[in-house]
Amino acid sequence: MGRQHKKLSKVKVLKRAILIFIGAAFVAIGLEVFLVPNNVIDGGVVGVSIILSYLTSVPLGALLFLLNLPFFFLGYKQIGKTFALSTLFGVAVMSVGTTLLHSIEPVTDDPLLASVFGGIVLGIGVGMVIRYGGSLDGTEILAIMFNKQLPFSVGQTVMFFNIFILGSAGFVFGWDRTMYSLIAYFIAFKTIDITMEGFDETKAAWIISEQAEELGDAILNRLGRGVTYLNGEGAYTGDNKKVIFCVITRLEEAKLKSIVEDLDEGAFLAVGNLHEVQGGRFKKRDIH
């Protein structure tokens, strides 16, 4: 028998709920205090809701909830109960938040400032909700479903939806507002990444060297990072190689390169970004 899904503790559920609440509230602020009053839209269901609200005078909060509701049921079937409930909670908070904030005066009537700061606030909010297990936009769930029938990735499908939605805004609000919307969308997109990954970006490093153990000791003692030795084999030469693997932060990359150059200038070094690190012994000692 397979292992049963481990239930989250009450403390973790409460923490997740509070952070999703804060994230959804940020989205509502970004929309009603910055973007919507300046006729600047976001992509996805949010963008469609803004356009329909403008054309029909139906409250934005009601449209955000109603248009996302079908995706809640799809998400329940496709991704799972925890994700669906987190999404429903986040969308509900966002919808109520936009309704409560609708009568608030916008911070600025400059569309460029509204696009920049609205995109930042929106991105922080969406990033928090995604990081803690929910979603505020049904197009991602739709893209996951279409991914099985179409020769495109989920990211490409979402991008296609959003280009179509942002382009449609040109016929409703004017093409200058579409360009501002693209600015807001791009800034929100990048801010989501920063919010999800953090500023202290984590990197993985692989080093192949004849002085592997000497390098490993230097990384451990001078950089304060643990290392793992992997056994490898050169495809061309057939020689056995020892590969050093370690996890570092962005600020430690230059020091790692310096250590490698000092001990073995001919070593192979590859560094890549990591989205998340959990467990193990990822702890820090002093650099020297």
Disulfide bonds with the S-S distance in Angstrom:
none
